[in-house]
Amino acid sequence: WLNLNTGDDVVVSSGSLSYTGLMASSDNSINFDGIGIDPRKLFTPVTAGEVFTSFIFKITSQTLITDLTDGGYFVSLSESDASQDIRLWVKPNPDAASTTYSIGFGVETSNPPFTTATYNIGDNVFVVMLYNVTNGTVSLWVNPDSASFGGTAPVATLTATDATIAQSINRFIIRQDSEGETPFIQMDELRIGTTWASVTPADSAGLNESNIAGFSMYPNPTHNSISIFTTANGTKNVQIFDLVGKQVVNEMVSGNSLNLNLKSGIYVVKVEEAGKVATQKLVIE
């Protein structure tokens, strides 16, 4: 991380944030507010296709906010420190004395589109942001359904198009705008990747859930194959993800058996059949 500007530091604090269905958090988080240093994280430039970032944040106080029009943006993805190609905003709704706020997102430098829904002070909020360097599409997901984690993106909460497409995206910036625009924020679990699955790794604990009638999968643990059974015994889409959310298998299975060539470790198997979904932890020995 490299610091820009001057003023209050972003502070590393003990404790972490969590979101149901997301890989469990650990270690520390960060806290910031008001005006101060803006840390940035550089990564390998993405010059085509999609860039995703995800994180959990919690607003702990907004009583000092005076800008009720658009509040302030507190993170961005961009190709330079000056461009700030997409930004995430928060503003009190309806006022700073309230316990709710709205979330804004877009390419605008002020007055971006805001969510119609409001969110509560003190709640953990999980967001995913997307910038498509090929076509300029930008999207935001707020508290997405955990059933999509480690898989494919659901319908976005907000979507727009950047008329002036960035040549590349290569940095994530945390912004402390001003005392009247940036509330007290705790933030955790930052991920940056080029797929939805890479920034939404599913929690492997408690994932043995199913709404497919008669679903079963064995042997588990296994070495090189699994058998999947359901009451309907229909064609199934089988996706397998490692614990960082990378998809390692994606096959249509018309029978019951699936041969595997995976390294030893813990994986998450997602099975879809006729619109129904089952997930189960898989151990490869």
N, C-alpha and C positions, 0 to 999 in steps of 0.2 A: 504494500500500500504506500502511496506517495501523497503527501499533504499539499493542498493548494490553499492560498489565502492565509489569513491569520485570525486569531481569536480562540474561542473555547475549543478544546480538543473533543473528539469523539472518544468516549471512555469505554474500555473493556470492563465488563462487570461479571461477577459470578452469577450462575443461574442461566437457564435456557428456556426457550419457548417451544411449544409443541402444537401440532395440528393432527387431528384424528385421521388415521390411515397413512400418514406420512412417516417415513423412516424416523425412528426415535431420535430426538435431539440429545446432545451431550455437551459437556464442558461449558463455555462461557457465551455471553451475548454482548451487545454494545448498547450504549445509551447516549443520546444527544438531544439538543434542543437549541433554539435561538440562533444567534449569529456566531459563526466561528469557522474553524478549519474544515475544508471539504476534502476528505480522503478519496482517492481514486484507485482502482485496481485495473491494471492493463492486462490484456490477454491476447492470444494470437488473433490477428485481424481476420474477420469473416467477410469475404468479398462477394459471396453469392449464397443464396439460400437463407435459412432461418437462424436467428440467434434468440435463444430463450434465456430468461433469468427468473429465478423464484426466490422468495424469502418469506419469513414470518415477521410481522411487526405488531406492536401493541402501543397505542397511544395511552399514556398514563395521566396526562393533564393537557387541557387546551385553554385554560383560564386566561392566559396572557395574550391570546391571539386577538388582534385588532382588524385584520384583513378578512372580512366575511364574504368578499366577492369571489376570490379564488384561493384564499389561503396561501399556501406555499408548496412548491415541489420539494421532495426530499431525496429522491433517487433519480438517476437517468442512465440510459445507455447511449453511447455516442461514438463518433469517429475522432473527435477532438475535444479538448477541454472547453472550447467555446461553443461547439455546435449543439450539445445536449439534444440529440435527435429524438428521443422519446423521454417523457417525464411522468412521474407519478406524484399527484397532488393530494392534499387533504385540506378540508375546510370545515369549521364548525357548522352544524346544521340543527337548529336555525341560528344559534348565537353561541358565544364563547362560554356562557353560563350553563349551556345544555350538556347532556351526557352523550350526545350522538354527533356524528360527523359524516360527511360525504367524501367519496374518493373520486378524483379526477385523473384523466389519462389522455395523452395524445402528443402531437408534435408542436402544439402551440406554445408560445412563450408566455402567454397569459390567457386566462379564461378558457380552459380546456373543457371538453364535455365531462360532466360529472354523473356518477351513478344516481339512479332514482332511489335506490335503497340507501338507508343510513346504517351506520355501524356504531357499536357501543364503546365508549371509553373503557379500557381495562380488558377488552376481549382480544384474543389472539386472532389475527387476520392473515390468511395465507394468500399471496398473490403470485401470479405468473405473468410476465411481460414478454412480448414477441416483437422483434423487428425482422422483416423479410427484406434482405438487401437486394434481391432480384426484382421484386415488384413493388416495394414500398409499403406493403401491408403492415400495419401495427395493430396489436391486439392485447387486451388485458383480461385476465381471469381473476375474479375475487372469490375466495373460498370455493374452489371447484370441487365437484363430487369426487370423493376418494376412490370410487370405482374406476376412474380414468387413470389413476396413478400407475406409472410404469407402462402405460399403454399409449393410446392416442388422445389427442386434445378434444375436449368437448366444445360446445358452442361458447364463444367468448362473451364476456360481460360487456366489453366495449371494443369496437373495431373502427379503424379509420385507415386512410392512405396518406403517405407522405408524398406530396407533389414533387419535392426535391429529394430524390433518393440518395442516401449516403453511399459513398463509394465503398466504405467498409464500416464495420462496428468493431471496436477494439478496447472499450473501456466501460467500467461501471463506476459511477460517481455517487457518493453520499453527500447530500447538500444540506448545510445549515443556513437557511435563507436569512431570516431575521427573527428577532424576538416576537414581532407581531405576526409572523407568518408560519414559523416552524414550532409545532407543539413539542411536548416532552415525549420522546419515542424510544422504545426498546425494540431491537431488531436482531434477528438470528437466522441461521440456516440458509445463508446465501449460496445459491448454485447458479452456474452459468454453463450452458451447453447448446448443442445444435439440434436437439430433439426434445419433444415433450417428456418422453420417458426419462431422459437424463436429468431433468430438473424436478421430477416428481417421483422419486424412488418410494415404493410402497413399503410400509412397515411389515416386516416378515412375521412379527409376533401377532397372533390373533387373526391371521389371514385365512384360516380354514373356514371359509364361508361359501355357501352355494344356494342358488335358487333354481338349480337344475335338478329335476326329479331323479332320484336314484343315483346321484353322482358318487363315484368312488374312483380312487386312483391308487395303484400299487404296482410293484413294491416300492416302499418308501421308508428307509433309504434304499437307493439302487445304485447300480454301476453304469449301465449303458442303455436301459430301456424302461418304459413305463407302460402300463395298460390303463386305459380310461374307459369306464363304463357308465352309461346313463340308461334310464328307463326307455327313452325314445330311441337310443342307439343311432342318432342321426349324424350327419357330417358336422364335425366340430373344428373350430379354429383354435389351435393351441399356440399360445404365446408363452415364452419363458424368459424371465428377466433375472439378472444378477442383482446383488444388493445395492449397487449404485444406480440401478434403474436402466442399465443397458439391455436392450433386447437381444437375446442370443439364439432364440428359436421362434419361428413364425410359420406354422404349417397347417394346412387343411388335412384333417384326418377323417377318413370315411369308415375305417374299421375301429379297432380298439387299441392297437399297439403302436407305439412310437419309439423308434430307435434314437438314441441320444449319443452325442460325442462332446461331453462337457467335462471341464476340470472339476476336481473335488471341491465341494463348497455347498453353500446354501443358496437356493434359488426360489423364485416365486412363479408358480404356474397359473396362468389365466386361461380358462376354457370358456368359449362362447358357443352355444348351440341354440338355434332358433330364437335368438334374442335374449336368452337367459345366460347368466354368467356364474362361474364358480372360480374361486381362487384357493390355492393351497400351497403351503410351503413344501419344497422338495429338497431333499438332502442327497447329494451325489457323493458316494464314497470313493 
